[in-house]
Amino acid sequence: MLRIQHALRSSSLVVLPQYGRLGALPQVQNYRSTPTCHKHAEAQTDSHSVPPVLLNFQDAKSAYESKNTLELFRSRIVLRLCGNDLIVNNNERLMKITRKLLPKRLFDIVMRMTFYGQFVGGSDVNDLRPKLAKMQEYGVKPILDYSVEADLKEDEPDEIIGRVVTDVQFKPDSISSKRNTHKSVARAYPYKGEESCEENLKIFLECLETASQVCDKNAFSAIKVTGLGKPNALLEGSQFLHQISELFLEHSETFDGTLPSYINTKYLPKDVLGPKALHAELRMTLSHFKNMLIGFGANLPDDEIADLFISMSPDEMGHIKFHKFRESCMPGPPEKPLYTLLTNSKQPDGKLSLSPISPDHISALNRVENRLVLLCNRAVELDAKILVDAEQTYFQPMIDFYANKMMARYNHERVHVFNTYQCYLKSTPSQLIYDADKAEVLGYKLGAKLVRGAYMEQERQRALDLNYEDPIYPDKAHTNSCYHNMVEILLKQIEKKKCEVMVASHNEFSIQYVVERMRQCDICPATGGIFFGQLLGMCDQVTYLLGAGGYCSYKYVPYGPIEAVLPYLSRRAYENKGMLKGSQKEIELLKGELKRRRWNVLSSAN
């Protein structure tokens, strides 16, 4: 704590530059003159106002103050190796060969001195404690993840049932096999029955417990919904939600003033928003609903149609929002009349108009929800926070549905559940705006983790293989624009204390952007509801300088026995190949700090 206070005192005399590049950022509105940033004169003397802090990501001495020289040397060597395509592409094979050649004890020593020591926090809670204590001494907290993974080649294929595929994106081909052959895919939990889901639930609960033990407040733990249920059930549920989404788009329209002022989409770039209308600004009327049922061949009298419409609780204008329509269309329990009607209606050619979810998969999805409820209940008891990780687009609709359902249930007085938004996806602006609007209307707080995304190679290859539209923006500029525009939308909610955000990014410009906007909007670094997160073993020049500046700074800390986390290390190398290749600046900073320390030693000797 003394180190943090000293850093604040020494840096508070230097104001972050006014960020002349901010206006040049591709298609991001300049909000400086808008009333959302309350820069009052009296705020200058407010004890909660943001101290002007210089974030100099070139300051290697401050960034690596928590590391000893041996750790710096290891970091430089490991990051250089991770920038080599030949090593990264063959890392799994190389680790297995090394494991066979070396005795177990010697292999463990080598791994602790290299990749395991760089990217993994420790083997168990006791092993973690010294490292976590040292991190927190320098203002950095952990996001814990027990990273024991089965070798994906051992995954038993999930039996594929015969069902109607209404959208090729949700084709159930090889959820287990093809999903796991893409080397850049993030963690995929092998499904070996409901017992494996129960085991994963125990692991997630242990992570929550551990995080709460080592953090005095704002303890985070990450979970993946695919670890809690049958992949095919999540896939079929996602297809059904996609059908409902498209149905609402077809049978609704926009009306003036449908979006509140805190979501001002007219400033958002059209090439980021996409050609489709936003779900948050669409409304369904009784006329739309009646035409939809007629199109489905449902032969109902007008009074029954009106009763069904009224059961969805239209507003005073007689309009239905998407979230009410979607809830009414979902299967039970309890049984929903509209779900039964829509999934039993047939087109003139005899095909079902809406493909239902199989009874077995409905039961499987209910078990997923029950496990999420257990996790969230425990998070509330521990006053901890859960980060629901984003996954592949063909699972994401169901993951978003559950994350929002948990937020609506648990994010009232405090934010306990965060959904993850991948800003390289074309669908993200619509999804985040819809989620923010729904949270505002229903009176709960939004928890949002912003990332750029980790599935690009796999998503693009699958879209190419199955011949559907690439779900990812065409280039990095669009992704950056999406990221910063989503930050702007969330800042408005943060100012009203209706949102918390995890800015999960290694991009220095994005970090500077958010820090500067926090200063402009007078958002307190320590209590304002904005958190920053980077991976353990990478980007220390960002994480530790944020921590020293009093910001809520986190490291994603995986842990587990060496043998058991080898699949994690292999996956992490593939996932972050591009990022690791771009870590030349970090390598140079490490080189400079090692040189400075060597010179100091020589000077002291003389």
C-alpha positions, 0 to 999 in steps of 0.5 A: 500500500505504501508503494501505491501511495508513493506512486500516486503522490509522485505522479499526481503532479503530471496530467495525462495529455489531452489525447490529441489522437482521441479525435483521430480514432476511427469513427468514435464520437468525441463526448467531451462537450456532452452533458454525460461528463460532469466536470464541475468546478467543485469536483476539483476539491471532491475527495472522490474525484479522479487524481490526474495520473500519468500512465507512462507505459515506457517506464520499465523501472516502475512496471517491473519493480515487483519482479526480481532479476531472475523473473525478468530474465525468464520473461524475456526468454519465454516471450521471445520463444513465444514469438517464434511460429515454429515453436508455437505451432509445435509446442504441444509436441515439444512439451511431450517430447521433453516430458518423455526425455526428462525425469518427472522431477527435472521436467517440473523444474524446467517448466517452473523455470520457463512456461509454467512459471511465466503463465501459471500462478501455482499448483494449488491455493497454498502455492498461489498465496505468496505470488498473490500477496506480492501482486496485491502489495503492488495494487494488482488483484487476481482473476482466478481460474483453475486451469486443469483441462482434459486433453481434447483428443480424449474428448468423447464425441457428443451424440448428435441427434437428428433434428431440423437445422434452420440455419447452417451456422448452427449445424451440429457437425462435430461440436466435439471433433471439429471444434477441437481441431482448431488450434486457436480455439479457447478452452473446450470442456469435454462432455462425458455425461452429466457427471463431468458437468458436476465436476466442473461445477465443483471446480468453479465453486472452488475458484470462487472460494479461493478468490474470496480468500485471497481478495479482501473485496471485488474477488473475480472468478471466470466460468464457461457455460459449456463446462456446465452442460451438454454442448448439443443442448446449448447448440440447439438452444442457440439455434432456437434463440436465433430463430426467435431473434430473426422472427422478431426482426421480421415482425416488428418495426422501429418507432420514434423515441424507442431508445432512451437518451443514454443509448444514442446510436445516431453517433455510432458508425453505421459500418460498426452497427451493421445493416440490421435494425437493433433489437433494442429499438424494435417493437412488436404490435398486435397487428405484427403479432397477428400477421406472424401467426397467420404466416405460421398457419395458426388458425386462431380467432382474434380474441385468442390472438389478443389474449396471447399478445396481452399475456406478453405484457405490452406497454402503454402504447401497446408495444412488445419489446424483444425480451418479453417476446423471447421469454414468451417463446421459450420452453418451460417449465412452466409450459408456454402456450406461445412456444407450443403454438409456434413449434407445432405450426407447419408451413404449406410444404409440411415443414415445421415453421419453428424447430423446437428444442428436443425434450431431452435438451430442454431438461439438459438446459434446465440443469445448466441453469440450475448449476448457474444459480448455485454458482451465483448464489455462492458468489452473492454469499461470498460477495464475489463476482463471476465473469461468464466467458464468451465462446463460439458464436454457435453457442453464444446466443444461449450463453447470452440468454443465461448471463442476462437471466443471472444478471436480472436475478442477482445484479441489483444492489451490487454487480455479481455477474458479468457477461463478456462481449467480443468486439470483433463480432458484428453482432456485438453492438446490437447485443450490448445495446439490447442488454444495457436497455433491458437492464435499465428497463428492468432495474438491474445493473449491467456487468460487462467484460469487453474483449476483442475476441479469441476465436477469429481463426476458428470462426472464419474457417467454420463460416468458410466451410459451411458457407455462411456470412463471416461473423467477424469484422473485416479488419482491426480498425472496425474491431477497435472502433467497436471496442471504443464505442462500446466503452462510450455506451457503458460509461454513460451507465457507469456514471449513473451507477447502473453498470460495472465494466471489466476492460480486458485488453492488452492494447495500450491505446485502449487502456489510455483511452479508457483512463482519459475518459474516466478522468474527463467523466470524473469516475473514481479509479478505485470505486467507480466500477471500472476494472482492468485485466490482463493475462498473467505473464504478459503486459506487466507494463500496463497492469502494474502501472495501473495498479500503482496509479490506484486503478482496479487492476487485475491479472488473469491467474490460472492455477493447477498441477504442472502435468494437468495444465499442459493442455492449458499452456498449449492452448494459451500459446495458440490463442495468443500467438498474434499477441505474443508475436507483437510483444516486441515492445515488452521484450525491449522493456525487459531488456532495458530494465535488465541492463539498468539493473546490471549497470546499477550492480556494476556502479555499486561495486565500483 
